[in-house]
Amino acid sequence: MAEQAMSQQDQDHDAIALPDGRIGRLLRLGGMTSGLVGDMAAAGLRQVARGQRPRLQQMILTPQAAARVTRDLRVMRGAAMKLGQMLSMDPGVVLPPEMTTILAALRDEAHHMPPAQLRDVLDAEWGRDWRRRFSRFDVRPFAAASIGQVHRARTQDGQDLAIKVQYPGVAGSIDSDIANMGSLLRLPGLLPRGLDIAPMLAELREQLHAEVDYTAEARNLSDFNRLLAGSEGFCLPVLHPELSTPRVLAMTYLDSQPLDALLTEPQALRDRVAGQLITLLLHELFDFRTMQTDPNLANFRYDPGTGRIILLDFGAVTRFSPDQAQGFRTLLRAGLAQDRAAAEAALTALGYIGPETPASLLWRILDMFETAMTPLRDDAPFDFAASDLAYRLNAMGLALGQDPDMAQTPPEGTLFLHRKIAGMYLLAARLKARIAIRPLVAAHAADPAHATPRPDRASA
């Protein structure tokens, strides 16, 4: 039966083989970069023909460029696509809005492997007789992302599983993909002049090497099952260790629906779900000091039968030191108290600003922090969908990015925290949630001795 399932869908026109050799991936990325340069030159000539002076951003951030980047990175998958996803969601790296829009399209699903390539991976991981272990194996994945794709299967003893299969060649191509994407990002007009992206790329490289280690993800999944044991608000899949390898992750299949299905549900339910996820983020930072930092909407689902949120994908997990957690607690406390001097001291301790930061730039950074804190100080519900806060913060960030003195990236260890916070904001806006945020954060601003140690019933 498993063999029949494999053969029934051999003609899958939506599948595209992954370029799995370093040379093939280099040529693909090189072709994309040279194509962008060609598009830029053509756009410049069109501007000259209209009697206009060519502007770099208008030359490179064109509809043709958007189509080229999204198409090629979806085919590439791997570190190249993952980097694009990360940059599109990180408010700590100031990109032009046109580039953010281009990269945001990469949050949609990637292409998946054709059956022959899938067989090769599973033969290598499980042996050629692996089909005998299953009464059913769906060759067409029900999810496909930047690093792997997920299949539904049923073992001979009736266990329903989700099987996550890593794309071939992804692990070995991380360093070259990051280097080539770094070259692409350094094209004139894409990033603020003077911005040193090397530390950010190094942090992304380290995180991606961790994400392709499915053995580490299996440990992360087990850790979060332990941290959220007994939770009434959340449910996680359980690892199936016998079928898990460094490139294949097997876990229980949980029937659920996408969070988008809640858009037609009552306001109170949408508010509760978004509030639970914001509360979980706070517990991850301040109590667990262990955070799942991939806020892709597909990683959060809903079980209407139990009312619980399903948490998926623990490849991207960031751990914080006690000093870091305390530093953010101090910053939060300063922000709630509107204590500008204390906020400056906390931002300095965390590494966002330093003695060399010019006074004019320091005040603008503090103004941006004050703006971001506004909804956290209010006991009234904050309307995520109706607020223009995200646009105002983006405008302030773009202005900072154009400042010649602002040539720094976020402090080490904070890149993925920014990504998670931005993702939760986008998720709450997507659900059109209205949440009183101050009551959620106030408890975490207190010293640990007076705070709730962990969400034993994380359903707030």
C-alpha positions, 0 to 999 in steps of 0.5 A: 500500500505504501508503494502504491501511494508512492507511485500514484503521484509520481507525476507531480507537476508542482514538484521541483528538484532541489539544486543539491550540489554546491556548484549548482546552487552557486550557479543559481544564485549567481544567475539571480544576482547577474539577472538583478544587475541586468534588471538594474541596468535596464531600469536605469536606462529607462529612467535616463530615457525619460529624462530622469536621474537614475536612483539606485533603489528605483533601479533595483527594487522593481517588479521584475526584481521581486519576481526574480528573487521570489522565484529563484529562492523558492526553487533554491530553498535551504539557507538562501530562502531561510535568510530571505524569510528572516530578514523580511521579519526582523525589525532590527535590520532596516530594509527598504519597504520594497525589499521587505515586500519582496522577501515577505513573499518567501513566507509562503510555501516552497516547492517540494521535492519530486518523488524520485528525489524523496525516495533517494533521501529516505533510502539513504536514511532508512534503508531501501526496505523502509516502505515495509514499516508503513501501511500508508505513506503520502508522497505528496507533502502537506507542508513544504518550507525552506529546509524540509517538507512534511509527509503524513504516514501510518505505521504498520501498528496504526500510529499516525505520524508526521514525517519531516524530511530534509532537502538534500544538500541543504546542510552542506550548502549553508556557508556558500549560500550565506556568502552568496546572499551576503554578496547580493544584499551588498548590491548598491541601494539594498541596505543602509550605507555603512551597515556592517551585515557581517555579524548578522550573517555570522549569527544567521549561519550559526542558527541555520547550522543548528536548524539542519540538525534534526537530532537537535530539533528532536531534543528541542521538541522533547524540552518544550514538551517538558516545559509545557507539560500539563498545559491546558492551552498548548499541545505539541507533537511527541517524538517518534525516536525509532524513525528519527535521524539527523535528516528525518524527524518523525513525530505524532500527527496532530489533526488541526486547522490553520490559524487563518480558520479563526478569522471568521470566529468570534472576537473573544476567541481570536483575542484569547489565542493571540493573548496565549501566544504573547503570554507564551513568548513572555514565559519563553524569554523570562521563565524558560529562557528558551524560545522557539524563534521561527514565528512563521504562521504555519508553525501555530495551528488550532484544535477546535475540538480541545480549544488548544493551540498546536505548536510545531517546528522547533528547529529554530530555538534560542536560549538566553543567559540569566543575565540576558533575561534579567537585562530585558526584564530591566528594560521592560520595567524601565519602559513601563515606568517611562523612565528614560534614564533607566531605559538608556542604562538597560539598552547600554547593558544589552549592547544596543547603544554604547559610549560612542553613540552620538547624543542625537542618535541616542535620543532617536533610539530612545524615542523609538523605544518609547513609541514601541512601549506605548501599547504595553503601558495601556490597560485598555485593549490594543487593536493590532489590526487598526493600529499604525504602530508598525508603520510608524516604527518602520518609518523611524527605523528607516530614518535611523538606517539612513543616519551615517552614524547608525552603522551597527546591527542588533547585539549578538543573540537578539536577532531571533528575539526581534524576529519572534516579537515581530512575528507575534505582532503580525500574527495578532494583526492577522487575527485582528486581535484586541488585547490589553497588553499591560496586564500580560507584561506587568508580572514579568517586569517584577523581579524573579523572586516575585514573579510566577515561575512558569506557566503550569497552566499556560492558557492565559 
